[in-house]
Amino acid sequence: MTKISAVVCGRNDNYGGHLVERATYCFKSLLETFDEVIYVDWNTQENKEPLTSCLNIVDKSKLNVIVVTPEKVHELTNGVKTQPMCEVLTRNIGIRRATGDYIVSTNIDVITPERYLVDKLLEKIRPHEMITLAKQDVELSDLDKHFKNGFDPKVMPILFGLWPIQKRLMSPYLTINKDLLEKFPENSHHTLASIICACGDFQIAHRDTWWGIRGFEETMNKRSYADTAVQYKVLMNNGIVSASNFPPLYHIEHERDNNPNLQNSIEMNKKTKNLETWGFSHVEL
């Protein structure tokens, strides 16, 4: 049987508001769908527990929590200023330690599809392909209203339906490879490689594909564009990137902080600058 790992990262800082409530829905769906869920807690203040310790979840047997304290963050980054919760570093820590045949990089405020639907998705995945799912936004208040007596992710499509992919589409293509990409000027490559807006809420690929590109680009340690950049690396490594709105993926809406001082450059590397030890594989965490 194919083993699938999910990697998600966070910080116990109530980012976006109602973080514990949103994460509870998320982890309940993750633990129901995947064989292994790796949560990397990055830079939570010393006087606070990791976020997963605050969640009202009974069975955490498939959950592997990796805690990176502020002291350890300073050591790993050599004091370089990054996002308070640095997505590329935490994702790579999780991906590098995942044991699944396929690995999903996802976010802490999504409700993932049922397992049989993910299995159907993998039936059509090609070698060296990464698939990204288009998210559909839902309100926390609506979830609370419908699930007063307990959360059942199986009924999400019945309650909230399925948005057409056009609501998220940025590119004229749902599938792209390097040959097609290079027919266009480089100033179009970011849009084409993204395919959809917010492409990083669910990205799945075989572990060999993640290893072949050395994960997320670790120099992109601020906000924005890292999700597109990882898909660009797949393309530049002669892989394929595809987008789909099925199976449905739901994102719980929240407030955002778009501080321009913590934004990555939109420029993307054709070749990775990550070291062989990407994801701090040489460090015991």
C-alpha positions in Angstrom: 0.0 0.0 0.0 1.3 3.5 -0.9 2.3 5.5 2.2 1.5 9.2 2.1 3.0 11.7 4.5 1.7 15.2 5.1 3.9 18.0 6.3 2.6 21.1 8.0 4.3 23.8 10.0 3.3 26.5 12.4 3.9 28.6 15.5 1.8 29.0 18.6 1.2 32.7 18.1 -2.5 32.9 17.1 -1.4 34.2 13.6 -4.6 35.2 11.7 -6.8 34.8 14.8 -8.5 31.7 16.1 -5.5 29.6 15.2 -6.2 26.8 17.6 -9.7 26.4 16.3 -8.6 26.5 12.7 -5.7 24.1 13.3 -8.0 21.7 15.1 -10.2 21.3 12.0 -7.1 21.0 9.9 -5.3 18.3 12.0 -8.5 16.2 12.3 -8.7 16.0 8.5 -5.0 15.4 8.1 -4.9 12.6 10.7 -7.9 10.9 9.1 -6.5 11.1 5.5 -2.7 10.5 5.8 -0.5 7.7 7.1 1.9 10.1 8.8 1.5 13.8 9.7 4.6 15.7 10.5 4.1 19.0 12.3 7.1 21.3 12.7 6.6 23.9 15.4 9.0 26.8 14.7 10.0 29.5 17.1 7.1 29.3 19.5 7.9 31.5 22.6 9.6 29.6 25.4 6.7 30.0 27.8 4.2 28.4 25.4 3.5 24.9 24.4 3.7 23.7 20.7 0.5 24.5 18.9 -0.5 20.8 18.6 -0.5 20.5 22.4 -3.4 22.9 22.5 -5.6 21.0 20.0 -8.7 19.1 21.1 -7.7 15.9 19.3 -7.9 12.5 21.0 -5.9 10.2 18.7 -2.5 11.6 17.8 -0.9 8.3 17.1 0.0 9.3 13.5 1.3 12.7 14.5 5.1 13.3 14.7 5.8 16.7 16.3 9.2 18.4 15.8 9.8 21.4 18.0 12.4 24.0 17.0 12.8 26.4 19.9 13.8 30.1 19.5 17.3 29.2 20.7 17.6 26.4 18.1 16.2 28.8 15.4 18.9 31.3 16.2 21.5 28.5 15.9 20.2 27.1 12.6 19.8 30.5 10.9 23.0 32.0 12.3 20.8 34.9 13.6 19.7 35.8 10.1 16.3 37.6 10.1 13.5 35.4 8.6 9.8 35.1 9.0 8.9 34.5 12.6 7.5 31.2 11.3 9.8 30.4 8.4 7.9 28.3 6.0 10.6 27.1 3.7 12.9 26.0 6.5 10.1 24.2 8.5 8.7 22.5 5.4 12.1 21.2 4.4 12.7 19.9 7.9 9.4 18.0 7.7 9.9 16.8 4.1 13.4 15.6 4.8 12.2 13.5 7.7 9.0 12.1 6.1 8.8 8.4 5.5 6.0 8.3 2.9 6.3 7.3 -0.7 4.4 10.5 -1.5 4.7 13.7 0.5 2.2 16.5 0.7 3.2 20.0 1.8 0.2 21.7 3.1 -0.9 24.5 5.5 -2.3 24.7 8.9 -5.7 26.1 8.0 -6.9 23.7 5.3 -9.3 20.7 5.4 -7.9 18.0 3.1 -9.7 15.5 0.9 -10.7 12.0 2.0 -8.0 9.3 1.5 -9.8 7.5 -1.3 -9.9 10.7 -3.3 -6.2 11.4 -2.7 -5.5 7.8 -3.8 -7.5 8.5 -7.0 -5.4 11.6 -7.6 -2.2 9.5 -7.3 -3.5 7.0 -9.8 -2.9 9.5 -12.5 0.3 11.2 -11.3 3.2 10.8 -13.6 6.9 10.4 -12.8 8.5 13.6 -11.7 5.1 15.4 -11.5 3.9 17.7 -8.7 0.2 18.3 -8.4 -1.3 21.4 -6.7 -4.9 21.6 -5.6 -6.9 24.8 -5.9 -8.4 25.8 -2.5 -11.9 26.9 -1.8 -12.4 29.4 1.1 -14.8 28.7 4.0 -15.6 30.7 7.1 -14.7 29.3 10.6 -18.2 30.5 11.8 -19.8 28.3 9.1 -17.8 25.3 10.2 -18.7 25.8 13.8 -22.4 26.1 12.9 -22.5 22.9 10.9 -20.3 20.8 13.2 -21.6 21.6 16.7 -21.8 17.9 17.5 -18.4 16.9 16.0 -16.4 17.4 12.9 -16.9 15.0 9.9 -14.7 16.0 7.0 -16.5 13.6 4.7 -19.5 15.9 4.4 -17.5 19.0 3.5 -18.3 18.7 -0.3 -22.0 18.3 0.5 -22.1 21.4 2.6 -19.8 23.7 0.6 -19.7 22.3 -2.9 -16.9 22.7 -5.4 -15.7 26.0 -6.9 -14.7 26.0 -10.6 -10.9 26.1 -11.0 -11.3 29.3 -13.0 -11.7 31.2 -9.7 -8.1 30.4 -8.9 -6.6 30.0 -12.4 -3.6 32.3 -13.4 -2.4 30.4 -16.4 -4.0 29.3 -19.6 -2.6 25.8 -18.9 -3.6 23.3 -16.2 -0.4 21.2 -16.9 3.0 22.6 -17.9 6.5 21.3 -18.5 9.8 22.9 -19.2 9.4 22.7 -23.0 6.1 24.6 -22.9 7.3 27.1 -20.3 10.4 28.1 -22.3 8.3 29.0 -25.3 7.3 32.1 -23.3 9.4 35.1 -22.2 10.9 34.8 -18.7 8.7 37.6 -17.3 5.7 35.1 -17.8 7.4 32.2 -16.1 6.2 33.1 -12.6 2.5 33.1 -13.6 2.8 30.0 -15.7 4.7 28.1 -13.1 2.1 29.0 -10.5 -0.9 27.8 -12.6 -3.2 28.8 -9.8 -3.3 31.5 -7.2 -2.2 30.2 -3.7 -0.6 27.1 -5.2 1.0 26.2 -1.9 -2.0 25.0 0.1 -1.6 21.5 -1.2 1.4 20.3 -3.2 1.9 16.5 -3.6 4.8 14.7 -5.3 6.8 11.5 -4.9 9.6 11.7 -2.4 12.1 11.3 -5.3 10.7 14.5 -6.9 11.1 16.4 -3.6 14.7 15.0 -3.2 15.5 15.8 -6.8 14.9 19.5 -6.3 16.1 19.6 -2.7 12.8 20.9 -1.4 11.8 24.5 -1.0 14.4 27.1 -1.8 15.9 28.0 1.6 17.0 31.4 0.6 13.4 32.4 0.3 13.0 32.7 4.0 10.5 35.5 4.0 6.8 35.7 2.8 5.4 35.0 -0.7 6.5 33.2 -3.9 8.2 30.2 -2.3 5.4 27.9 -3.4 5.6 29.0 -7.0 9.4 28.7 -6.8 9.3 25.1 -5.8 7.0 24.3 -8.8 9.4 26.2 -11.0 12.3 24.0 -9.7 10.2 20.9 -10.6 9.9 22.3 -14.1 13.5 23.2 -14.5 14.4 19.7 -13.3 12.4 18.4 -16.4 9.4 17.5 -14.3 5.7 18.3 -14.8 3.4 20.6 -12.7 -0.4 20.2 -12.8 -3.3 21.9 -11.1 -6.7 20.6 -10.2 -9.8 21.6 -8.3 -10.6 18.0 -7.5 -10.5 16.5 -5.0 -11.8 19.5 -3.2 -9.6 21.3 -0.7 -11.1 23.8 1.8 -9.2 26.7 3.3 -10.4 28.4 6.5 -10.4 32.1 6.1 -8.3 34.4 8.4 -6.8 37.8 8.8 -3.5 38.4 7.0 -0.3 40.3 7.6 1.2 41.5 4.4 4.2 43.4 5.8 6.3 44.4 2.7 9.5 44.3 4.8 9.1 40.5 5.0 8.5 39.7 1.3 10.7 37.5 -0.8 11.8 38.7 -4.2 9.7 37.4 -7.1 12.8 36.2 -8.9 13.2 32.4 -9.1 16.3 30.2 -9.4 16.6 27.8 -12.3 19.0 25.7 -10.2 18.7 25.2 -6.5 21.1 26.9 -4.1 20.1 24.5 -1.3 23.0 22.4 0.1 22.9 18.6 0.2 22.0 19.0 3.9 18.7 20.9 3.0 16.2 20.6 5.7 19.0 20.5 8.2 19.4 16.8 7.6 22.7 16.8 9.5 21.0 18.2 12.7 19.2 16.0 15.2 15.8 17.7 15.9 
